[in-house]
Amino acid sequence: MYAVYAQSIEKDAPLKGLGFGELPEPAELAARPGWTTVTLKAAALNHHDLWSLRGVGLPAERLPMILGCDGAGVDEDGNEVVVHAVLGEHGRGVPEGERPSILTERYPGTFAERLAVPRWNLLPKPAGLGFAEAACLPTAWLTAYRMLFTRSGLRPGDSVLVQGAGGGVATALIVLARAAGFRVWATSRSEAKRARALELGAHQAFESGARLPERVDAVMETVGAATWAHSVASVREEGTIVISGATSGPNPPAALTRIFFHQLRVVGSTMGSRDELAALLRFCENTGVRPVIDSVLSLREDAEAGFAKMAAGELVGKIVFEI
């Protein structure tokens, strides 16, 4: 079957590690008790795929590894499904004692014609969502959903600052927060991305690091070192900073004095559960919210171009590969 995969670990030039071509069918995995095969129709690109090519979470001894965390397709019974990307949640479907992991860390991912996963990892695709839209949800949009609705403590009417508008998680945060009744502000270095954030539902958009009109109830932080000082300065007394990534670096000055003096909550958040993905699918179905797609490309013909576009940061929303 045709697949896009990591063939080597290239820490400083990740795109050099991309492989394209035929790999064996996932028959051995599909034969496990409780596992099944999905014929994939669409898969979405994430920064996780670039980190995998750098060797983060993917050691060389597991190569070649099919990339891709997000996917939607048709199961063996003809049902349209969305794939939950976390394998081993509550010990489901993996060997006893194996810790949960995301697709592409231990098991082949979605950038292929077929995928083997535990049946428990499949959820029905809502009829109102296309395959490309559904494929955007299991990683970036699920991460945003958990940040906003599980980890932040926010209530409708509260204010939230989204750092780094343009990325997949940040875009999802803006759309979901606006749909849920929050007052939404966003930041970006790019004038075009600030304008796009307003189109997506942000009430106001500011240059990165700009002084805000007032402090917010919570900050959604995925950028890391480049925005951390601004995040700490922008949240109100006893407010919350929710962190799910650090694309610009993980070790900024901690600003501990401000954190303890203003009694701030700093909360980590990673991915989300199968139940939260089911809730996100219902949220999209009930509200009409749809994932923001930057571009839809062919996995066979355009995968390298899609990876290059993400690496350059030249996107707003998700890059989706049709399979």
N, C-alpha and C positions, 0 to 999 in steps of 0.2 A: 504494500500500500504506500501511497505517496505521503511524505511527512517532512516537516521542518524541525530540525533538531540541533542540539548542542553537540558538536563533534569534537571540540577542544575548549579548554578554559583559557580565555584571553582577558586578563584582568584589566589591562590598559586600553585594549582595542576589542571590545566584546563582539563587534560584528564580524570579525575575522573568524570567530569560532562557530558561525552558523553553518549548518549542513542542510542540503536539499536533496530529496530523492527517495528511493524505495527502501523501506524497512519492513521487517517481518510483521505479519498480522499479530494482534494481541491474544492469540488463541489460548496460550498457556495461562494467562491471567483470567481470561473469560471462563475457563474451565473450573476455577475455584468455586467451592460452595458459596452461594449467595451473590456471585458476580454475574455480570451480563455485559453485552456489547452494545454500544451506541453508534449508529451511523451518523456522523456529525454533518451538520449543514452550515454552521457558522461558529467561529471562535474569535475571541477578542484578545488584543495585545495588552500587556501590562508591563509596568516597570520591573515587576518581578522577573519577567523573561530576560531583560537586560542584566539584572543582577545574577541570574542563573549562569549566563554566559561569562560572567566575571568570577564564577565559582562560589558565590554566596549561597549556601545551602545545597550546593551540588558539587560533590567531590569528583575528581577525575575518574575514579574507579567505577562510577555509575554511567559513564558515557559509552555509547551515544544515548542521549536522553531527549525524547520528543518534548518540545516546549509547549506552552499554552496551558493556562489555568481555567479559562472561561470557555464554555461550550454549550451549544444547544443542538439537538438533533432528534433522531427517531430511534426508539428502542427496538428490541427484537420482536415485540408484539405490535409494532406499528404505532405506538403512542408517541406524541410529540413531547419532548422532555427537556428540562434544564438540568445541568450537572452541578451539584454542590462540590466545590473544589477541595474541601477538607476531607481527607480519608482518615478513618480511624476515630472519628468523634464518638465518644462513649464506647470505644472499642469495636465499633461496627465494621465488620468485613475485613479486618487485618489480623495478622498473627497476634496471639496473646502477648502482651507486654510491649508491643510496638507503639511508640508514641504517635499521636496524630501528626499528619504532615499534609502539605498542600501538593496538589498534582505537580509533577516535574521535579520534586525533591527525591522521592523514592519510586514513584510510579509514572509511566509515560503520560504526557499531557494531550491537549486537544488540537494541536496543529497537525492533524492527520485525518485520514479518511474515516478511521474507526478508533474507538476508545473502549477500554475495558475498565469497569468500576463496579463496586458493590451496588446492588439494586437499591439499597437504602439511600445512596447518594443521588438518586434521580427524583426530580419533582415534576409534576405536570406543567407544561408550558401553557399559560393562559392563551386562549384563542385570539385575543386582541393584540398580542405581542408577536411580531415577526421573529424569525430565527435570529436575525442580526441584532435586533433589540434585546431579545432574551439573553443572547450570548454576552452582553455587556454587564449583566447584573451580578454574577457570583463572586467577583473579587472587589473591584473598585466601588461599585454601587453598594454591595453588601457591607464593605468597610465603612462607607459613609453612613449607611443606615444605622449600624451599631454605634458609631461615634455619636450621632445625633440623638437617637431614641433610647439607647441602652446605657451609655456611659456618661453623657453630659449632664443629666439632671435638668435639662431645659424643659420649659413648658411653653405651649403656644402663646405668643405675645412677647416672649423673651427676645433678647438681641444676641446675635452671633456674628463673629468675624471669621471669615474663611480666608486663610492665607494662601497665596500662590494660585490665583484663579488661572485656569487653563488645563491643569492636569486632570486625569480621570477622576480621582477621588474628590478633588476640589470642585470640579464641575458638578458631580453628583451631590455634594453637600449643598451647593447653592440651590439646585433644583428642588431637592427634597426639603430643605429648610423653608423655602418660600411656600411650597405646597402645604407644609405643616403649620403655617401661620406664625413663623418667626420673623423678626426684623433682621434682614440679612445685609451685611456689609462684606466686601471682598477687596483684596489687594492683588496687585500685579505690577511688575516692572514695565510691562508692555501696555501701551495705550490701546492697541487693538484688543488685547485680552480683557482689559477693563471694560471696554465697550461691549464685548461679548458677554461678560458677566452681568451687565445691566440687562441685556436682551434675555438672558436666561432666568432673570428674576431677582438679582441683587437690587436692593433699594438704593445703595450707593457703592461706588468703587473708588479706591484710593491708590495712589502710588505706594509701592512697598516702603514701609518705614514711616509713612506720613502720620502726623498727629491727627487723631480722630476727634470728632466733635464731642464725644463722650466715651466713657469706658463701657464695654459690653459685658453681658452676663457670662459668655463663654467664647473661647477661641478654639477653632479647629485647626490644628497644626500638623501639616504633612511635609513641610519644607526643611525644618531643622535649624541648623546653625545660622543661616542667612536671615531668618525671621524671628528667632527665639526671643531676642531682647525686646522686639516690638510686641510680640505676643504677651510677654510678662507685663509690659507697660500698659497694654490696652485692655486688660481685664479688670473688672471692678473688685472691690473688697469682697472677699469670700467667693470670688468667681472661680471658674473652672477652665483649665486648658486641657484639651483632649489631644493626645498625640498618637498618630498611627504611622508615621514615617519620618524620615530625615534625609531627603534626597540631596540636600546641600551639605550634609555632614552631621554626625551624631553627637558632637562634643562641644557645644557652645559654652561660654561662661554661664554658670548655673543661675546667677542672680538670686542666691539663697536668701539674702536679707529681705528682698522685696517679697519673696514667696512666703516666708514665715511671718513677716511683719503685717502683710495684708491678708494673711490666712488663705492663700490661694490653694486650690485643689489642682494637682497635676495628675492626670489620669491616662494610663496607657490603654490602647485599644488595637486589637489585631483581628482582621477578617470578621467572621461572624458565624453563627451556628446555622444548622439546617433549618431550625424553626424560624430564625430571623430571615433567612432567604425566602421561606414560604410567606412570611409576613410582608417582605418587600415585594414579592410577586403580587400579593393581594393589594398592596398599596398602589402599585402601578395600574392594576386592573380597575380598582375602584375610583381612582382620582383622575385617570387619563394621563398621568405623568409617564413620560417615555425617556429612556436613556438618550443622552446627547451623543450623536455619532459624528466624528470628524470626517471619516472616509470609510468606504467599503471597498476592499481590494480582493483580488484573487490570491488564494494561498499558493497556488502553483506558479503564478506569474509575477506576483508583486510583493511577496513576503519580505524580501530584502529591502525594498523601498519603504515598506511599512516600518520595519525596525529602524531604518535610518531616520525616518521622520520623527519617531519617538525619541531616539537618541539626541536629535537636534532640538527637541522641545518645540517643534513647529506644528502643534496641534491644539485643538480645543475639543475635548470630549474623547471618545474612544475610536481607535482604529480596529475595524472588524475585517476578518478574512472569511470570504465565502469559500466553501469546500465542495 
